[in-house]
Amino acid sequence: MSASINIRLTANGATPAIRKLGERLGGRVLHQAIGAAMLSAVQEHFDRREHEPNKMGAPKTGFWAKISAGTSVTSSETEAVVTIPAPILQKLYGGTIRPVNSKALAFPVSPRSYGKTAREMRADGETKFVPLNRGNLVGIITSIEAKGVVGEVLFLVVRQVTQAADPNAIPSTGSLMKAAMDAVEESADALLN
């Protein structure tokens, strides 16, 4: 099963002047221009997010670049639809993440562990699990600095993690409408003159 988020701009939501322009230009031509502009605005937004510093100062995982690359557009006589891949949904709406096929989640808390899995680091012999069992906290995973010497905490091992919604996950409606209207003006100038 595939999931995504769609941003639609339909002829029904257009002003009378834009609908009239669509009739003169042809709905598909107008919606192709609007779709291309909205796609560009969405991808530019994700590309800016990709260049924001990581909260931990860790190397980037490329999340926003992957979202940008996976975003696409389709257009028809009546609408333009920008489709954004499913991983954006967790950022957009937030929510609780629970483990699947395991009893707990390893949540990175160090630049050393960010972008890696606890299993990868354990396979390299770099970590030690310390059980705690305190409510949601199951334990911690630490680095092994030398034989018998426990170092930095790399992961918190928890039963679940709840993330807040990110109000900046996708561009604002206003910025998308501006991109669409700019495209309408450019199309009108190019095609009607």
C-alpha positions, 0 to 999 in steps of 0.5 A: 500500500502506498501513502502520500499527501496531495496538494490540489488546486482545482478550477472550482477554487479559482477566481472568475478571472482565472476560470475565464483565462483557463477557458481561453488557454485551455484548462490543461495548459493552465493547470500544467503551468500552475502544477509546475509552479507549485511543484517548484515552490514545494521542492524549493521549500524542501531544499531549504529545509535540507540545508537547515542545521541538524538539532544535534549538530550531527551529519544530515540523513538527507530526509528533506532531499529524499522528500523533494526528489520524490515529489511529483505533479500531475495536471488535467483540464480541471486541476493540478495535484502535487504529490509528496511521499508518505514520510512527510506525514509524520512530520506534518501531523506528528503522532506516536511511533510504536515499535514493529517487530520489536519491543522497543525503539532506539532513539538517537541522542548523540551526533555519533548515533544520529542516522545510524541504527542501534543494530548497526552500531552493536554489530560493529561491537561499539555499544552496550545496552544498560537496562533501566525499565523506568516507565517509557524508558526501557534502557540506554545504549552507550558506547564502549570506549575501552574494555569495561569502560562505558562511554557516551549515551548514544540511544535511549531505548523507549517503548514509544516516541511521540513527535509534535507536528511540524507546522513548516513541514510543507509550504504555507497555502499563501506561498503556494497560491502566490506561486500558482498565481504568478504562473497564471500571470506568466502563462497569460502573458506568454500565451495571450500576447 
